[in-house]
Amino acid sequence: MGTRLKVLSAFKALHRTRIAVFKEDDRALKAARLKINEEFRKNKNETSDENIKKMIKMGSDVEAVLREGVLQMEHVGDKKLLLRPRESLLLENVPYCDQPRKKS
């Protein structure tokens, strides 16, 4: 795949992840869109293949962090937050046990 296609693919992946992560949060969606577009526009004249590869790698790392590490929360009261985890972040819940298991 050509370098141009890789850059475009990273750009699209970041925007798709932004939409999934910040669903129903217009302020965060707009801020993320502006930042993604600003960073790509800032580096659009880069010609060094090595630097472009580093930036593509950074973009994919940022996309992974957004996808795996960002949770949405909403203020619902004075000192209360409502957590809105995405389906992809939910894990199988294993009950905690204070007592060590007995060997059988």
N, C-alpha and C positions, 0 to 999 in steps of 0.2 A: 504494500500500500504506500502511495506517495506521501511525502511530508505534508503537503497541503491537505490531503484527506485525513491524515492523523490529527492535524490541528483542528479541522472542522469537526471531527468525531469527538475530540476532547471538549470542544466548545458546546456541542449538542448534549453530551453526557452531563456536563455541569449544569446546564439549564434544565434538563429533565430531572436531575436530582434535586435542584433548587425547588422545582414545582412540587415534587413529592414530599420533601422535608418540611417546607414552609406552607403547606396546604392551608387555606383559609386565613392566612396572616398576610394581608396586603402590604403592610409596611415592610415586613421582612422579605417578602417576594420582590418588592421593588428595589430595596437596598441590595439584595444579592444580585439581581439582574444588572443593576448599575455597576456594581463592583466587577462582575465577570466581564461585562462589555468593556469597562475601562481598562482592565488588565490586558485583554486581548488587543484592544486598540493601541495601547501603549507600546506593545511589542510587535505590531504588525509589519514593521520594516526590518525585522531581524533576518539576517541572511545566513548566519553561521549554523550549520546543521547540528553541531554539538550543543549549542545554546538552545536551539529549538527543541531538541530531544529532551534536554533538562527541563524545559518549561512544560512540555507535554507530560513528562513524568510528574512534575509538581502538580499539574492540573488533575491528573488521575489520582494522586495522593489526596488532594483536597476533596475531590469528589467522594473518595472512600471515607474520609473523615466525616463529611457531611452525612453520608448515607448511614454510617455505622455509629456515630457518636453524638448526634444532635437530637435532642428531644424537644417537643413543643410543650410549653406550659402556658397556662392562662390564669390571670388573677381573677379569683371568684369571690374574694372577700378581702377584709382588711389585712389579714395575715395568712391567707390560704391561697394555694395554687392548685390548679387542676392539671394533672399530667395527661398528655395525649400521645401515648406511644404509637408508633406505626406498627403494622402487623409484622414487618420484617425484623423488628427489634425484640419482639416477645420471644422468650425462651421457655422451654419446658420447665415448669416449676417443680422443684424437689423439696419436700418439707424438711425443715431444719430440726435436728434432734440434739438436745443437750447431752444425752446419755450416750456413751460409746456403745457400739453394737457388741453383743456378747458372742464370743466365738462358739460355734456349735460343732 
